[in-house]
Amino acid sequence: MEEVFREIHVYWGVLAVLVAQILAWVRKGVKTDNRLDALEMHAEDEQKHWTTEKKMTIFVPRNEIEQRFENIERILFKIEKKIDK
């Protein structure tokens, strides 16, 4: 009778290890899927990843650039006038 309990104990031990391993694999797979979903959502988030056009309109306002070009043209024109005198 003791041998039967020992064998059952061994089988339950093996079964418990297998169930624990399967649960670990499942949890790892779910965790990986969740991380991939979070990464995809982050990549598609336009608040964090702007298009080049949006970056240019925010960081390099076209009006400011045009005004600087006009100022440079005026200064160059003044320099040319002074050189011609």
C-alpha positions in Angstrom: 0.0 0.0 0.0 2.9 2.4 0.8 4.3 1.7 -2.7 1.0 2.8 -4.3 1.1 6.1 -2.3 4.7 6.7 -3.3 3.9 6.1 -7.0 0.9 8.3 -6.8 3.0 10.9 -5.1 5.6 10.7 -7.9 2.9 11.0 -10.6 1.3 14.0 -8.8 4.7 15.6 -8.5 5.4 15.2 -12.2 1.9 16.3 -13.1 2.3 19.4 -10.9 5.7 20.3 -12.6 4.1 19.9 -16.0 1.1 22.0 -15.2 3.4 24.7 -13.7 5.5 24.7 -16.8 2.5 25.0 -19.1 1.1 27.9 -17.0 4.5 29.6 -17.2 4.5 29.3 -21.0 1.0 30.6 -21.2 1.8 33.6 -18.9 4.9 34.4 -20.9 3.0 34.3 -24.2 0.3 36.5 -22.8 2.9 38.9 -21.5 4.7 39.0 -24.8 1.4 39.6 -26.7 0.5 42.5 -24.3 4.0 44.0 -24.8 3.7 43.8 -28.6 0.3 45.4 -28.5 1.6 48.2 -26.3 4.6 48.7 -28.7 2.3 48.9 -31.7 0.0 51.4 -30.0 3.1 53.5 -29.1 4.4 53.4 -32.6 1.0 54.5 -34.0 0.6 57.3 -31.5 0.9 60.6 -33.4 1.3 62.6 -30.2 4.7 61.0 -29.7 5.8 60.3 -33.3 5.0 63.3 -35.5 5.3 63.4 -39.3 8.1 65.5 -40.8 5.6 68.1 -42.0 4.2 68.5 -38.5 7.6 68.8 -37.0 8.5 71.5 -39.5 5.4 73.5 -38.8 6.0 73.3 -35.0 9.7 73.8 -34.8 10.5 75.9 -37.8 7.7 78.3 -38.4 7.7 79.3 -42.1 6.9 83.0 -41.3 10.0 83.3 -39.1 12.2 81.8 -41.8 10.7 84.1 -44.5 11.2 87.1 -42.2 14.8 86.2 -41.6 15.4 85.8 -45.4 13.9 89.3 -45.9 16.2 90.7 -43.3 19.2 89.1 -44.9 18.1 90.5 -48.3 17.8 94.0 -46.9 21.2 93.7 -45.2 22.8 92.5 -48.5 21.1 95.3 -50.4 22.5 97.9 -47.9 26.0 96.3 -48.2 25.8 96.5 -52.0 24.8 100.2 -51.8 27.8 100.9 -49.5 30.2 99.1 -51.8 28.9 101.0 -54.8 29.5 104.4 -53.2 
